[in-house]
Amino acid sequence: MADSSVNTTIKVLSILLIIGGLAVYIGWGIAYGSWNFFEPKYIPIYGLTVVMVLFGLLGLALTRLRD
């Protein structure tokens, strides 16, 4: 019983991380017109986006392995 609620919580948080990462990317791109990944002054925000999305995907993968 507890294992199922933990999996559900991890899935929800993982999906929120993915959505949040994409929202940061799109919001920052719209606000600052910074769609170039290789421009040095915008690298930190894209690094944050990549970390958020990868942790979200990792969480979803781990919940699939637990099922």
C-alpha positions as CSV (number, residue, x, y, z in Angstrom):
1,M,0.0,0.0,0.0
2,A,2.7,2.5,1.0
3,D,4.8,1.5,-2.0
4,S,2.0,2.5,-4.4
5,S,1.6,6.0,-2.8
6,V,5.4,6.5,-3.0
7,N,5.4,5.6,-6.7
8,T,2.5,8.0,-7.4
9,T,4.2,10.8,-5.5
10,I,7.5,10.2,-7.4
11,K,5.6,10.2,-10.7
12,V,3.8,13.4,-9.9
13,L,7.0,15.2,-8.9
14,S,8.8,13.9,-11.9
15,I,6.1,15.2,-14.3
16,L,6.1,18.5,-12.4
17,L,9.9,18.7,-12.9
18,I,9.6,18.1,-16.6
19,I,6.8,20.6,-17.0
20,G,8.7,23.1,-14.9
21,G,11.9,22.7,-16.9
22,L,10.1,23.2,-20.2
23,A,8.2,26.2,-18.7
24,V,11.5,27.8,-17.6
25,Y,13.0,27.2,-21.1
26,I,10.0,28.7,-22.9
27,G,9.5,31.5,-20.4
28,W,13.1,32.6,-20.5
29,G,13.2,32.3,-24.3
30,I,10.2,34.5,-24.7
31,A,11.2,37.1,-22.0
32,Y,14.8,37.5,-23.2
33,G,14.7,36.2,-26.8
34,S,17.5,33.8,-25.9
35,W,17.0,30.7,-28.0
36,N,20.7,30.2,-28.7
37,F,22.1,27.4,-26.5
38,F,25.7,28.4,-27.2
39,E,25.6,32.0,-26.2
40,P,27.7,32.1,-23.0
41,K,25.5,34.5,-21.0
42,Y,22.5,32.2,-21.3
43,I,24.2,28.9,-20.5
44,P,23.2,28.8,-16.7
45,I,19.4,28.9,-17.4
46,Y,19.7,26.2,-20.0
47,G,21.8,24.1,-17.5
48,L,19.0,24.5,-15.0
49,T,16.5,23.4,-17.7
50,V,18.5,20.3,-18.6
51,V,18.9,19.3,-14.9
52,M,15.2,19.7,-14.2
53,V,14.1,17.7,-17.3
54,L,16.7,14.9,-16.7
55,F,15.8,14.5,-13.1
56,G,12.1,14.3,-14.1
57,L,12.9,11.6,-16.7
58,L,15.1,9.7,-14.3
59,G,12.2,9.7,-11.7
60,L,9.8,8.4,-14.3
61,A,12.2,5.7,-15.4
62,L,12.8,4.6,-11.8
63,T,9.1,4.3,-11.1
64,R,8.7,2.2,-14.2
65,L,11.5,-0.1,-13.0
66,R,9.8,-0.4,-9.6
67,D,6.5,-1.5,-11.1
